[in-house]
């Protein structure tokens, strides 16, 4: 377990045999959480979240046990979903600020 501090904020990380393993968190200098997730044997796994300065989630990612990104979600400032990117189906769905669908799914590479 390590805590690393600098002028931009600080991080808490866990290492096992020299590799990141377990919970990982980073805070802004004012103490508001900036990002959190987990590592397994040096690889990002599970849900990772990034927060704005107001403490509200602005982005989320979900990684499988091999570190592949399954999906990514970005949010509006009001907390509703702005964009959902599905890396399995390679589609992007956009939303309006009220949470309604903006249009059809868009393919991406």
Gaussian input, Z-matrix of N, CA and C with variables (Angstrom, degrees):
# hf/3-21g

backbone

0 1
 N
 C     1     B1
 C     2     B2     1     A1
 N     3     B3     2     A2     1     D1
 C     4     B4     3     A3     2     D2
 C     5     B5     4     A4     3     D3
 N     6     B6     5     A5     4     D4
 C     7     B7     6     A6     5     D5
 C     8     B8     7     A7     6     D6
 N     9     B9     8     A8     7     D7
 C    10    B10     9     A9     8     D8
 C    11    B11    10    A10     9     D9
 N    12    B12    11    A11    10    D10
 C    13    B13    12    A12    11    D11
 C    14    B14    13    A13    12    D12
 N    15    B15    14    A14    13    D13
 C    16    B16    15    A15    14    D14
 C    17    B17    16    A16    15    D15
 N    18    B18    17    A17    16    D16
 C    19    B19    18    A18    17    D17
 C    20    B20    19    A19    18    D18
 N    21    B21    20    A20    19    D19
 C    22    B22    21    A21    20    D20
 C    23    B23    22    A22    21    D21
 N    24    B24    23    A23    22    D22
 C    25    B25    24    A24    23    D23
 C    26    B26    25    A25    24    D24
 N    27    B27    26    A26    25    D25
 C    28    B28    27    A27    26    D26
 C    29    B29    28    A28    27    D27
 N    30    B30    29    A29    28    D28
 C    31    B31    30    A30    29    D29
 C    32    B32    31    A31    30    D30
 N    33    B33    32    A32    31    D31
 C    34    B34    33    A33    32    D32
 C    35    B35    34    A34    33    D33
 N    36    B36    35    A35    34    D34
 C    37    B37    36    A36    35    D35
 C    38    B38    37    A37    36    D36
 N    39    B39    38    A38    37    D37
 C    40    B40    39    A39    38    D38
 C    41    B41    40    A40    39    D39
 N    42    B42    41    A41    40    D40
 C    43    B43    42    A42    41    D41
 C    44    B44    43    A43    42    D42
 N    45    B45    44    A44    43    D43
 C    46    B46    45    A45    44    D44
 C    47    B47    46    A46    45    D45
 N    48    B48    47    A47    46    D46
 C    49    B49    48    A48    47    D47
 C    50    B50    49    A49    48    D48
 N    51    B51    50    A50    49    D49
 C    52    B52    51    A51    50    D50
 C    53    B53    52    A52    51    D51
 N    54    B54    53    A53    52    D52
 C    55    B55    54    A54    53    D53
 C    56    B56    55    A55    54    D54
 N    57    B57    56    A56    55    D55
 C    58    B58    57    A57    56    D56
 C    59    B59    58    A58    57    D57
 N    60    B60    59    A59    58    D58
 C    61    B61    60    A60    59    D59
 C    62    B62    61    A61    60    D60
 N    63    B63    62    A62    61    D61
 C    64    B64    63    A63    62    D62
 C    65    B65    64    A64    63    D63
 N    66    B66    65    A65    64    D64
 C    67    B67    66    A66    65    D65
 C    68    B68    67    A67    66    D66
 N    69    B69    68    A68    67    D67
 C    70    B70    69    A69    68    D68
 C    71    B71    70    A70    69    D69
 N    72    B72    71    A71    70    D70
 C    73    B73    72    A72    71    D71
 C    74    B74    73    A73    72    D72
 N    75    B75    74    A74    73    D73
 C    76    B76    75    A75    74    D74
 C    77    B77    76    A76    75    D75
 N    78    B78    77    A77    76    D76
 C    79    B79    78    A78    77    D77
 C    80    B80    79    A79    78    D78
 N    81    B81    80    A80    79    D79
 C    82    B82    81    A81    80    D80
 C    83    B83    82    A82    81    D81
 N    84    B84    83    A83    82    D82
 C    85    B85    84    A84    83    D83
 C    86    B86    85    A85    84    D84
 N    87    B87    86    A86    85    D85
 C    88    B88    87    A87    86    D86
 C    89    B89    88    A88    87    D87
 N    90    B90    89    A89    88    D88
 C    91    B91    90    A90    89    D89
 C    92    B92    91    A91    90    D90
 N    93    B93    92    A92    91    D91
 C    94    B94    93    A93    92    D92
 C    95    B95    94    A94    93    D93
 N    96    B96    95    A95    94    D94
 C    97    B97    96    A96    95    D95
 C    98    B98    97    A97    96    D96
 N    99    B99    98    A98    97    D97
 C   100   B100    99    A99    98    D98
 C   101   B101   100   A100    99    D99
 N   102   B102   101   A101   100   D100
 C   103   B103   102   A102   101   D101
 C   104   B104   103   A103   102   D102
 N   105   B105   104   A104   103   D103
 C   106   B106   105   A105   104   D104
 C   107   B107   106   A106   105   D105
 N   108   B108   107   A107   106   D106
 C   109   B109   108   A108   107   D107
 C   110   B110   109   A109   108   D108
 N   111   B111   110   A110   109   D109
 C   112   B112   111   A111   110   D110
 C   113   B113   112   A112   111   D111
 N   114   B114   113   A113   112   D112
 C   115   B115   114   A114   113   D113
 C   116   B116   115   A115   114   D114
 N   117   B117   116   A116   115   D115
 C   118   B118   117   A117   116   D116
 C   119   B119   118   A118   117   D117
 N   120   B120   119   A119   118   D118
 C   121   B121   120   A120   119   D119
 C   122   B122   121   A121   120   D120
 N   123   B123   122   A122   121   D121
 C   124   B124   123   A123   122   D122
 C   125   B125   124   A124   123   D123
 N   126   B126   125   A125   124   D124
 C   127   B127   126   A126   125   D125
 C   128   B128   127   A127   126   D126
 N   129   B129   128   A128   127   D127
 C   130   B130   129   A129   128   D128
 C   131   B131   130   A130   129   D129
 N   132   B132   131   A131   130   D130
 C   133   B133   132   A132   131   D131
 C   134   B134   133   A133   132   D132
 N   135   B135   134   A134   133   D133
 C   136   B136   135   A135   134   D134
 C   137   B137   136   A136   135   D135
 N   138   B138   137   A137   136   D136
 C   139   B139   138   A138   137   D137
 C   140   B140   139   A139   138   D138
 N   141   B141   140   A140   139   D139
 C   142   B142   141   A141   140   D140
 C   143   B143   142   A142   141   D141
 N   144   B144   143   A143   142   D142
 C   145   B145   144   A144   143   D143
 C   146   B146   145   A145   144   D144
 N   147   B147   146   A146   145   D145
 C   148   B148   147   A147   146   D146
 C   149   B149   148   A148   147   D147
 N   150   B150   149   A149   148   D148
 C   151   B151   150   A150   149   D149
 C   152   B152   151   A151   150   D150
 N   153   B153   152   A152   151   D151
 C   154   B154   153   A153   152   D152
 C   155   B155   154   A154   153   D153
 N   156   B156   155   A155   154   D154
 C   157   B157   156   A156   155   D155
 C   158   B158   157   A157   156   D156
 N   159   B159   158   A158   157   D157
 C   160   B160   159   A159   158   D158
 C   161   B161   160   A160   159   D159
 N   162   B162   161   A161   160   D160
 C   163   B163   162   A162   161   D161
 C   164   B164   163   A163   162   D162
 N   165   B165   164   A164   163   D163
 C   166   B166   165   A165   164   D164
 C   167   B167   166   A166   165   D165
 N   168   B168   167   A167   166   D166
 C   169   B169   168   A168   167   D167
 C   170   B170   169   A169   168   D168
 N   171   B171   170   A170   169   D169
 C   172   B172   171   A171   170   D170
 C   173   B173   172   A172   171   D171
 N   174   B174   173   A173   172   D172
 C   175   B175   174   A174   173   D173
 C   176   B176   175   A175   174   D174
 N   177   B177   176   A176   175   D175
 C   178   B178   177   A177   176   D176
 C   179   B179   178   A178   177   D177
 N   180   B180   179   A179   178   D178
 C   181   B181   180   A180   179   D179
 C   182   B182   181   A181   180   D180
 N   183   B183   182   A182   181   D181
 C   184   B184   183   A183   182   D182
 C   185   B185   184   A184   183   D183
 N   186   B186   185   A185   184   D184
 C   187   B187   186   A186   185   D185
 C   188   B188   187   A187   186   D186
 N   189   B189   188   A188   187   D187
 C   190   B190   189   A189   188   D188
 C   191   B191   190   A190   189   D189
 N   192   B192   191   A191   190   D190
 C   193   B193   192   A192   191   D191
 C   194   B194   193   A193   192   D192
 N   195   B195   194   A194   193   D193
 C   196   B196   195   A195   194   D194
 C   197   B197   196   A196   195   D195
 N   198   B198   197   A197   196   D196
 C   199   B199   198   A198   197   D197
 C   200   B200   199   A199   198   D198
 N   201   B201   200   A200   199   D199
 C   202   B202   201   A201   200   D200
 C   203   B203   202   A202   201   D201
 N   204   B204   203   A203   202   D202
 C   205   B205   204   A204   203   D203
 C   206   B206   205   A205   204   D204
 N   207   B207   206   A206   205   D205
 C   208   B208   207   A207   206   D206
 C   209   B209   208   A208   207   D207
 N   210   B210   209   A209   208   D208
 C   211   B211   210   A210   209   D209
 C   212   B212   211   A211   210   D210
 N   213   B213   212   A212   211   D211
 C   214   B214   213   A213   212   D212
 C   215   B215   214   A214   213   D213
 N   216   B216   215   A215   214   D214
 C   217   B217   216   A216   215   D215
 C   218   B218   217   A217   216   D216
 N   219   B219   218   A218   217   D217
 C   220   B220   219   A219   218   D218
 C   221   B221   220   A220   219   D219
 N   222   B222   221   A221   220   D220
 C   223   B223   222   A222   221   D221
 C   224   B224   223   A223   222   D222
 N   225   B225   224   A224   223   D223
 C   226   B226   225   A225   224   D224
 C   227   B227   226   A226   225   D225
 N   228   B228   227   A227   226   D226
 C   229   B229   228   A228   227   D227
 C   230   B230   229   A229   228   D228
 N   231   B231   230   A230   229   D229
 C   232   B232   231   A231   230   D230
 C   233   B233   232   A232   231   D231
 N   234   B234   233   A233   232   D232
 C   235   B235   234   A234   233   D233
 C   236   B236   235   A235   234   D234
 N   237   B237   236   A236   235   D235
 C   238   B238   237   A237   236   D236
 C   239   B239   238   A238   237   D237
 N   240   B240   239   A239   238   D238
 C   241   B241   240   A240   239   D239
 C   242   B242   241   A241   240   D240
 N   243   B243   242   A242   241   D241
 C   244   B244   243   A243   242   D242
 C   245   B245   244   A244   243   D243
 N   246   B246   245   A245   244   D244
 C   247   B247   246   A246   245   D245
 C   248   B248   247   A247   246   D246
 N   249   B249   248   A248   247   D247
 C   250   B250   249   A249   248   D248
 C   251   B251   250   A250   249   D249
 N   252   B252   251   A251   250   D250
 C   253   B253   252   A252   251   D251
 C   254   B254   253   A253   252   D252
 N   255   B255   254   A254   253   D253
 C   256   B256   255   A255   254   D254
 C   257   B257   256   A256   255   D255
 N   258   B258   257   A257   256   D256
 C   259   B259   258   A258   257   D257
 C   260   B260   259   A259   258   D258
 N   261   B261   260   A260   259   D259
 C   262   B262   261   A261   260   D260
 C   263   B263   262   A262   261   D261
 N   264   B264   263   A263   262   D262
 C   265   B265   264   A264   263   D263
 C   266   B266   265   A265   264   D264
 N   267   B267   266   A266   265   D265
 C   268   B268   267   A267   266   D266
 C   269   B269   268   A268   267   D267
 N   270   B270   269   A269   268   D268
 C   271   B271   270   A270   269   D269
 C   272   B272   271   A271   270   D270
 N   273   B273   272   A272   271   D271
 C   274   B274   273   A273   272   D272
 C   275   B275   274   A274   273   D273
 N   276   B276   275   A275   274   D274
 C   277   B277   276   A276   275   D275
 C   278   B278   277   A277   276   D276
 N   279   B279   278   A278   277   D277
 C   280   B280   279   A279   278   D278
 C   281   B281   280   A280   279   D279
 N   282   B282   281   A281   280   D280
 C   283   B283   282   A282   281   D281
 C   284   B284   283   A283   282   D282
 N   285   B285   284   A284   283   D283
 C   286   B286   285   A285   284   D284
 C   287   B287   286   A286   285   D285
 N   288   B288   287   A287   286   D286
 C   289   B289   288   A288   287   D287
 C   290   B290   289   A289   288   D288
 N   291   B291   290   A290   289   D289
 C   292   B292   291   A291   290   D290
 C   293   B293   292   A292   291   D291
 N   294   B294   293   A293   292   D292
 C   295   B295   294   A294   293   D293
 C   296   B296   295   A295   294   D294
 N   297   B297   296   A296   295   D295
 C   298   B298   297   A297   296   D296
 C   299   B299   298   A298   297   D297
 N   300   B300   299   A299   298   D298
 C   301   B301   300   A300   299   D299
 C   302   B302   301   A301   300   D300
 N   303   B303   302   A302   301   D301
 C   304   B304   303   A303   302   D302
 C   305   B305   304   A304   303   D303
 N   306   B306   305   A305   304   D304
 C   307   B307   306   A306   305   D305
 C   308   B308   307   A307   306   D306
 N   309   B309   308   A308   307   D307
 C   310   B310   309   A309   308   D308
 C   311   B311   310   A310   309   D309
 N   312   B312   311   A311   310   D310
 C   313   B313   312   A312   311   D311
 C   314   B314   313   A313   312   D312
 N   315   B315   314   A314   313   D313
 C   316   B316   315   A315   314   D314
 C   317   B317   316   A316   315   D315
 N   318   B318   317   A317   316   D316
 C   319   B319   318   A318   317   D317
 C   320   B320   319   A319   318   D318
 N   321   B321   320   A320   319   D319
 C   322   B322   321   A321   320   D320
 C   323   B323   322   A322   321   D321
 N   324   B324   323   A323   322   D322
 C   325   B325   324   A324   323   D323
 C   326   B326   325   A325   324   D324

   B1=1.4537
   B2=1.5141
   B3=1.3525
   B4=1.4612
   B5=1.5191
   B6=1.3121
   B7=1.4575
   B8=1.5186
   B9=1.3266
   B10=1.4621
   B11=1.5252
   B12=1.3356
   B13=1.4622
   B14=1.5186
   B15=1.3463
   B16=1.4564
   B17=1.5290
   B18=1.3289
   B19=1.4651
   B20=1.5246
   B21=1.3363
   B22=1.4585
   B23=1.5217
   B24=1.3085
   B25=1.4605
   B26=1.5110
   B27=1.3448
   B28=1.4557
   B29=1.5203
   B30=1.3319
   B31=1.4598
   B32=1.5114
   B33=1.3171
   B34=1.4584
   B35=1.5152
   B36=1.3257
   B37=1.4618
   B38=1.5217
   B39=1.3045
   B40=1.4625
   B41=1.5147
   B42=1.3213
   B43=1.4608
   B44=1.5150
   B45=1.3240
   B46=1.4593
   B47=1.5226
   B48=1.3133
   B49=1.4693
   B50=1.5301
   B51=1.3319
   B52=1.4574
   B53=1.5146
   B54=1.3381
   B55=1.4641
   B56=1.5201
   B57=1.3451
   B58=1.4598
   B59=1.5188
   B60=1.3242
   B61=1.4625
   B62=1.5313
   B63=1.3187
   B64=1.4605
   B65=1.5155
   B66=1.3222
   B67=1.4648
   B68=1.5267
   B69=1.3315
   B70=1.4634
   B71=1.5197
   B72=1.3193
   B73=1.4662
   B74=1.5168
   B75=1.3488
   B76=1.4674
   B77=1.5283
   B78=1.3412
   B79=1.4570
   B80=1.5154
   B81=1.3389
   B82=1.4579
   B83=1.5324
   B84=1.3253
   B85=1.4693
   B86=1.5290
   B87=1.3398
   B88=1.4674
   B89=1.5234
   B90=1.3401
   B91=1.4593
   B92=1.5112
   B93=1.3438
   B94=1.4669
   B95=1.5241
   B96=1.3254
   B97=1.4625
   B98=1.5271
   B99=1.3346
   B100=1.4599
   B101=1.5251
   B102=1.3230
   B103=1.4658
   B104=1.5201
   B105=1.3469
   B106=1.4589
   B107=1.5186
   B108=1.3190
   B109=1.4513
   B110=1.5149
   B111=1.3248
   B112=1.4682
   B113=1.5200
   B114=1.3139
   B115=1.4600
   B116=1.5163
   B117=1.3232
   B118=1.4621
   B119=1.5208
   B120=1.3281
   B121=1.4649
   B122=1.5341
   B123=1.3413
   B124=1.4574
   B125=1.5129
   B126=1.3415
   B127=1.4602
   B128=1.5236
   B129=1.3456
   B130=1.4621
   B131=1.5226
   B132=1.3404
   B133=1.4637
   B134=1.5308
   B135=1.3254
   B136=1.4605
   B137=1.5126
   B138=1.3122
   B139=1.4646
   B140=1.5268
   B141=1.3170
   B142=1.4567
   B143=1.5235
   B144=1.3144
   B145=1.4657
   B146=1.5170
   B147=1.3458
   B148=1.4639
   B149=1.5240
   B150=1.3303
   B151=1.4561
   B152=1.5181
   B153=1.3302
   B154=1.4518
   B155=1.5198
   B156=1.3146
   B157=1.4673
   B158=1.5286
   B159=1.3486
   B160=1.4612
   B161=1.5301
   B162=1.3450
   B163=1.4621
   B164=1.5161
   B165=1.3433
   B166=1.4632
   B167=1.5280
   B168=1.3283
   B169=1.4687
   B170=1.5286
   B171=1.3475
   B172=1.4623
   B173=1.5230
   B174=1.3381
   B175=1.4674
   B176=1.5138
   B177=1.3394
   B178=1.4645
   B179=1.5167
   B180=1.3251
   B181=1.4529
   B182=1.5181
   B183=1.3276
   B184=1.4648
   B185=1.5244
   B186=1.3228
   B187=1.4585
   B188=1.5274
   B189=1.3443
   B190=1.4661
   B191=1.5319
   B192=1.3237
   B193=1.4725
   B194=1.5234
   B195=1.3401
   B196=1.4641
   B197=1.5298
   B198=1.3349
   B199=1.4565
   B200=1.5136
   B201=1.3397
   B202=1.4693
   B203=1.5242
   B204=1.3188
   B205=1.4597
   B206=1.5234
   B207=1.3356
   B208=1.4588
   B209=1.5195
   B210=1.3266
   B211=1.4583
   B212=1.5231
   B213=1.3269
   B214=1.4624
   B215=1.5267
   B216=1.3132
   B217=1.4615
   B218=1.5228
   B219=1.3449
   B220=1.4612
   B221=1.5259
   B222=1.3310
   B223=1.4594
   B224=1.5203
   B225=1.3342
   B226=1.4603
   B227=1.5270
   B228=1.3297
   B229=1.4678
   B230=1.5257
   B231=1.3416
   B232=1.4666
   B233=1.5315
   B234=1.3496
   B235=1.4578
   B236=1.5125
   B237=1.3420
   B238=1.4638
   B239=1.5261
   B240=1.3255
   B241=1.4653
   B242=1.5260
   B243=1.3187
   B244=1.4617
   B245=1.5264
   B246=1.3385
   B247=1.4613
   B248=1.5215
   B249=1.3237
   B250=1.4664
   B251=1.5222
   B252=1.3230
   B253=1.4627
   B254=1.5222
   B255=1.3381
   B256=1.4647
   B257=1.5283
   B258=1.3289
   B259=1.4607
   B260=1.5229
   B261=1.3387
   B262=1.4664
   B263=1.5300
   B264=1.3350
   B265=1.4699
   B266=1.5234
   B267=1.3470
   B268=1.4647
   B269=1.5277
   B270=1.3445
   B271=1.4581
   B272=1.5214
   B273=1.3219
   B274=1.4537
   B275=1.5213
   B276=1.3247
   B277=1.4629
   B278=1.5174
   B279=1.3290
   B280=1.4612
   B281=1.5283
   B282=1.3391
   B283=1.4635
   B284=1.5219
   B285=1.3301
   B286=1.4585
   B287=1.5272
   B288=1.3262
   B289=1.4652
   B290=1.5235
   B291=1.3424
   B292=1.4683
   B293=1.5266
   B294=1.3498
   B295=1.4580
   B296=1.5136
   B297=1.3342
   B298=1.4645
   B299=1.5311
   B300=1.3353
   B301=1.4667
   B302=1.5173
   B303=1.3284
   B304=1.4592
   B305=1.5233
   B306=1.3030
   B307=1.4581
   B308=1.5114
   B309=1.3212
   B310=1.4594
   B311=1.5265
   B312=1.3283
   B313=1.4635
   B314=1.5194
   B315=1.3153
   B316=1.4585
   B317=1.5250
   B318=1.3486
   B319=1.4714
   B320=1.5289
   B321=1.3261
   B322=1.4630
   B323=1.5250
   B324=1.3134
   B325=1.4666
   B326=1.4917
   A1=108.63
   A2=116.81
   A3=121.76
   A4=110.30
   A5=117.27
   A6=123.17
   A7=106.10
   A8=116.39
   A9=121.97
   A10=107.31
   A11=117.72
   A12=121.89
   A13=109.75
   A14=115.17
   A15=121.29
   A16=107.44
   A17=117.64
   A18=120.81
   A19=112.87
   A20=117.69
   A21=121.30
   A22=113.09
   A23=118.39
   A24=121.75
   A25=109.83
   A26=115.48
   A27=118.11
   A28=110.91
   A29=115.74
   A30=123.10
   A31=109.15
   A32=115.56
   A33=122.36
   A34=106.79
   A35=115.92
   A36=120.14
   A37=109.85
   A38=115.01
   A39=122.14
   A40=108.00
   A41=116.10
   A42=121.12
   A43=109.59
   A44=114.32
   A45=121.47
   A46=106.40
   A47=116.45
   A48=122.31
   A49=111.43
   A50=116.33
   A51=121.42
   A52=115.35
   A53=118.55
   A54=121.72
   A55=109.51
   A56=115.24
   A57=119.18
   A58=108.95
   A59=116.61
   A60=121.00
   A61=108.67
   A62=116.37
   A63=120.82
   A64=111.67
   A65=115.83
   A66=122.20
   A67=111.54
   A68=115.09
   A69=123.08
   A70=106.72
   A71=118.02
   A72=122.40
   A73=110.09
   A74=114.49
   A75=120.41
   A76=107.45
   A77=116.37
   A78=122.44
   A79=110.15
   A80=115.50
   A81=121.06
   A82=108.26
   A83=116.51
   A84=121.19
   A85=112.16
   A86=117.45
   A87=120.23
   A88=113.16
   A89=117.30
   A90=121.31
   A91=115.72
   A92=118.56
   A93=121.40
   A94=108.49
   A95=116.58
   A96=120.62
   A97=110.11
   A98=116.52
   A99=122.78
   A100=111.26
   A101=117.45
   A102=120.68
   A103=109.32
   A104=115.41
   A105=119.46
   A106=109.71
   A107=114.20
   A108=121.57
   A109=109.12
   A110=114.90
   A111=119.51
   A112=109.89
   A113=114.33
   A114=122.82
   A115=108.99
   A116=115.51
   A117=121.52
   A118=106.48
   A119=115.00
   A120=121.01
   A121=111.89
   A122=116.70
   A123=121.80
   A124=115.46
   A125=118.50
   A126=123.01
   A127=110.32
   A128=116.50
   A129=120.01
   A130=109.19
   A131=116.71
   A132=122.03
   A133=109.54
   A134=115.73
   A135=121.24
   A136=113.04
   A137=114.81
   A138=121.01
   A139=110.57
   A140=115.03
   A141=123.38
   A142=107.40
   A143=117.02
   A144=121.94
   A145=109.99
   A146=114.82
   A147=121.26
   A148=107.24
   A149=115.96
   A150=122.66
   A151=110.83
   A152=116.45
   A153=121.85
   A154=109.94
   A155=116.16
   A156=121.26
   A157=112.09
   A158=116.54
   A159=120.79
   A160=112.30
   A161=116.80
   A162=121.14
   A163=114.91
   A164=117.69
   A165=121.97
   A166=109.39
   A167=116.61
   A168=121.74
   A169=109.46
   A170=116.62
   A171=121.59
   A172=111.85
   A173=117.48
   A174=121.81
   A175=109.96
   A176=115.26
   A177=121.45
   A178=108.86
   A179=115.23
   A180=122.69
   A181=108.06
   A182=116.76
   A183=120.33
   A184=107.91
   A185=115.93
   A186=122.45
   A187=109.91
   A188=116.33
   A189=119.13
   A190=109.29
   A191=117.40
   A192=121.37
   A193=113.84
   A194=117.58
   A195=120.92
   A196=111.50
   A197=117.05
   A198=120.77
   A199=114.59
   A200=117.54
   A201=120.33
   A202=109.09
   A203=115.87
   A204=120.60
   A205=108.76
   A206=117.26
   A207=122.02
   A208=111.19
   A209=117.02
   A210=120.31
   A211=110.41
   A212=113.94
   A213=121.94
   A214=107.49
   A215=116.93
   A216=122.02
   A217=108.36
   A218=116.86
   A219=120.68
   A220=107.65
   A221=115.39
   A222=121.45
   A223=111.35
   A224=115.52
   A225=121.54
   A226=108.56
   A227=116.05
   A228=121.04
   A229=112.65
   A230=116.83
   A231=119.82
   A232=112.59
   A233=116.74
   A234=121.25
   A235=115.39
   A236=118.34
   A237=119.62
   A238=109.89
   A239=115.76
   A240=121.41
   A241=109.62
   A242=116.04
   A243=122.90
   A244=110.24
   A245=115.44
   A246=120.62
   A247=109.55
   A248=116.22
   A249=121.55
   A250=107.15
   A251=116.01
   A252=122.20
   A253=108.12
   A254=116.29
   A255=122.84
   A256=108.33
   A257=116.47
   A258=120.63
   A259=112.28
   A260=118.22
   A261=121.32
   A262=109.83
   A263=117.28
   A264=120.91
   A265=112.04
   A266=116.84
   A267=123.36
   A268=111.14
   A269=115.30
   A270=121.21
   A271=110.39
   A272=114.03
   A273=122.79
   A274=107.91
   A275=117.17
   A276=121.77
   A277=108.54
   A278=116.56
   A279=121.23
   A280=109.82
   A281=115.36
   A282=122.11
   A283=110.21
   A284=116.05
   A285=122.95
   A286=108.99
   A287=116.71
   A288=120.70
   A289=112.88
   A290=117.66
   A291=120.16
   A292=112.24
   A293=116.99
   A294=121.60
   A295=114.43
   A296=118.01
   A297=120.64
   A298=110.37
   A299=115.66
   A300=120.52
   A301=110.37
   A302=115.80
   A303=121.49
   A304=111.26
   A305=117.48
   A306=121.36
   A307=109.29
   A308=115.27
   A309=120.56
   A310=110.64
   A311=115.05
   A312=120.14
   A313=109.15
   A314=115.17
   A315=121.97
   A316=108.11
   A317=118.08
   A318=118.73
   A319=110.89
   A320=116.28
   A321=121.67
   A322=108.30
   A323=116.37
   A324=121.39
   A325=110.48
   D1=128.76
   D2=-179.20
   D3=-131.97
   D4=145.94
   D5=169.78
   D6=-120.19
   D7=123.69
   D8=-178.92
   D9=-116.26
   D10=123.78
   D11=-178.54
   D12=-118.87
   D13=143.58
   D14=169.70
   D15=-148.79
   D16=-172.66
   D17=-175.74
   D18=-68.48
   D19=-17.93
   D20=-179.73
   D21=-88.96
   D22=-10.67
   D23=-177.79
   D24=143.75
   D25=-151.73
   D26=178.20
   D27=-151.78
   D28=163.03
   D29=-178.81
   D30=-128.23
   D31=151.10
   D32=169.51
   D33=-121.74
   D34=126.24
   D35=-178.51
   D36=-135.78
   D37=159.33
   D38=175.58
   D39=-121.64
   D40=139.78
   D41=177.20
   D42=-127.53
   D43=147.45
   D44=176.17
   D45=-136.39
   D46=120.34
   D47=-177.65
   D48=53.62
   D49=39.12
   D50=175.42
   D51=83.69
   D52=-2.93
   D53=-179.89
   D54=-113.47
   D55=148.07
   D56=175.80
   D57=-59.97
   D58=132.76
   D59=-177.44
   D60=-157.68
   D61=116.64
   D62=-179.34
   D63=108.28
   D64=-162.91
   D65=-175.72
   D66=-63.02
   D67=144.86
   D68=177.92
   D69=-137.86
   D70=130.57
   D71=179.54
   D72=-141.63
   D73=148.75
   D74=175.29
   D75=-135.38
   D76=140.53
   D77=-179.50
   D78=-119.79
   D79=149.67
   D80=169.45
   D81=-68.05
   D82=165.03
   D83=-178.10
   D84=-59.06
   D85=-28.45
   D86=-179.30
   D87=-84.95
   D88=4.69
   D89=175.56
   D90=93.90
   D91=-3.57
   D92=176.68
   D93=-78.53
   D94=135.68
   D95=-178.90
   D96=-64.19
   D97=132.99
   D98=-179.85
   D99=-100.28
   D100=-41.86
   D101=-175.64
   D102=-156.71
   D103=147.99
   D104=175.85
   D105=-151.37
   D106=152.17
   D107=178.40
   D108=-177.32
   D109=-160.20
   D110=-179.41
   D111=-144.32
   D112=152.70
   D113=174.57
   D114=-117.79
   D115=150.79
   D116=170.30
   D117=-133.37
   D118=114.80
   D119=179.67
   D120=53.57
   D121=42.31
   D122=176.25
   D123=85.47
   D124=1.88
   D125=-176.73
   D126=-116.33
   D127=135.55
   D128=175.08
   D129=-63.52
   D130=133.34
   D131=178.16
   D132=-138.31
   D133=155.52
   D134=175.31
   D135=71.35
   D136=-160.43
   D137=-176.40
   D138=-86.15
   D139=129.15
   D140=174.19
   D141=-112.62
   D142=140.79
   D143=-178.96
   D144=-130.24
   D145=141.31
   D146=173.40
   D147=-119.50
   D148=135.87
   D149=-175.10
   D150=-112.73
   D151=148.83
   D152=173.29
   D153=-80.12
   D154=174.80
   D155=179.57
   D156=-62.38
   D157=-18.52
   D158=178.84
   D159=-87.34
   D160=0.28
   D161=178.39
   D162=85.59
   D163=1.64
   D164=-179.86
   D165=-93.44
   D166=140.92
   D167=179.46
   D168=-61.86
   D169=130.31
   D170=176.74
   D171=-110.75
   D172=-23.24
   D173=177.98
   D174=-150.56
   D175=147.73
   D176=173.20
   D177=-139.25
   D178=147.09
   D179=176.18
   D180=-132.00
   D181=151.70
   D182=175.07
   D183=-126.81
   D184=118.48
   D185=-178.48
   D186=-107.69
   D187=139.97
   D188=174.94
   D189=-80.67
   D190=-177.22
   D191=-176.21
   D192=-68.50
   D193=-13.00
   D194=175.77
   D195=-97.42
   D196=3.26
   D197=178.63
   D198=85.38
   D199=9.33
   D200=178.41
   D201=-80.36
   D202=134.88
   D203=179.46
   D204=-77.14
   D205=118.41
   D206=-179.49
   D207=-84.95
   D208=-43.35
   D209=176.45
   D210=-154.76
   D211=162.63
   D212=178.53
   D213=-136.62
   D214=134.01
   D215=179.00
   D216=-124.22
   D217=130.24
   D218=171.77
   D219=-112.47
   D220=150.30
   D221=-173.98
   D222=-122.96
   D223=150.03
   D224=169.69
   D225=-73.30
   D226=166.64
   D227=178.31
   D228=-60.21
   D229=-24.98
   D230=-179.91
   D231=-83.72
   D232=0.18
   D233=176.31
   D234=94.06
   D235=-6.54
   D236=178.02
   D237=-82.01
   D238=155.49
   D239=-178.37
   D240=-66.65
   D241=132.45
   D242=176.52
   D243=-98.21
   D244=-41.94
   D245=-174.07
   D246=-152.52
   D247=137.89
   D248=176.54
   D249=-124.60
   D250=116.19
   D251=-178.65
   D252=-109.20
   D253=116.74
   D254=-178.52
   D255=-102.17
   D256=109.56
   D257=-176.90
   D258=-76.18
   D259=-17.56
   D260=178.09
   D261=-75.25
   D262=-49.73
   D263=-179.87
   D264=-89.70
   D265=-5.76
   D266=-179.00
   D267=55.37
   D268=48.33
   D269=177.42
   D270=-128.44
   D271=153.94
   D272=179.04
   D273=-123.36
   D274=128.94
   D275=176.26
   D276=-117.03
   D277=127.46
   D278=179.59
   D279=-104.28
   D280=151.87
   D281=-178.51
   D282=-130.60
   D283=153.48
   D284=173.31
   D285=-81.21
   D286=167.27
   D287=-177.92
   D288=-63.36
   D289=-21.53
   D290=178.11
   D291=-86.52
   D292=0.81
   D293=178.32
   D294=94.18
   D295=-6.54
   D296=179.01
   D297=-76.91
   D298=154.24
   D299=179.48
   D300=-64.34
   D301=141.11
   D302=-179.48
   D303=-88.40
   D304=-26.44
   D305=-177.58
   D306=175.90
   D307=-163.01
   D308=179.35
   D309=-76.11
   D310=162.85
   D311=174.87
   D312=-63.73
   D313=142.54
   D314=-178.65
   D315=-111.56
   D316=126.23
   D317=176.89
   D318=-72.36
   D319=151.18
   D320=174.37
   D321=-142.54
   D322=165.74
   D323=178.96
   D324=-106.35

